[in-house]
């Protein structure tokens, strides 16, 4: 907010393309989820119901993603100084957790049906699966095109969901065909277990990625020691410590560092050189560098060792 504080890097995201894509995807997914749930109950197909459970999770994920995109447009304030960008990651984490729970439910039900098989209306199962395949194929294409224009973890999560849905639809079609020609109903729970495995794998990947961001780990595409080395190379820098690098949300990284400097060089020039290097080489636009000197700022044994080394 201009009347609250000035930020060198805007802590907001306006993603019109992602918003439009998610609205289209959400409405289509909601419609087909209802169709698939009804079809699964009528046909008594666990594979179809497993796929519909995944679609329900997609509706939840897309709803959270929509909320995250709207919150991302809100300006930072005195309480949320980074704005509301982090909700994108929270939504992704909840989404992945929901996927994992649904997958476990599918595993349990699949095992039950292996023990006690049930009859299935394979024709209805096949018809709905083909419709599902078509819908998922369209949504996968729409989301993949959106990803090329705007990087967004929620859209990325949704894309992987629909890739999983696409594979699930193929699995249901294969299950229906196998049941038709073999009259072996165990293929239905078998395919559902495979679908559950796909869902669980996707959920685990999303949980892991969002967890690492929430734990403020160093982004995978950046090397902390390489950055430390390059800061050392800036003229006037004699030591780098208290170096932190983390992700606020997709494509929004922050870095902080403390540096001991040569007292004969203008500190503002050193800060400027470090910031420019970080921006040009690592695309880090949000960095905070604190200038220090071991004779003034207490650093315990670390400072004493530095001064001894510096003297020699």
Buried (B, 14 or more C-beta within 10 A) or exposed (E): EEEEEEBEEBBBBEBEBBBEBBEBBBEBBBEBBBBBBEBBEEBBBBBBBBBBBBBBBBBBBBBBBBBBBEBBBBBBEEEBEBBBBBBBBBBBBBBBBBBBBBBBBBBEBBEEBBEEBEEBBBEBBBBBBBBBBEBBBBBBEBBBEBBEEBEBBBBBBBBBBBBBBBBBBBBBBBBBBBBEEEEEBBBBBBBBBBBBBBBBBBBBBBBEBBBBBBEEEBBEEBBEEEBBEBBEEBEBBBBBBEBEBBBBBBEBBBBBBBBBBEEEBEBEEBBEBBBEBBEEEBEBBBBEBEBBBBEEEEBEEEBEEBBEEEEE
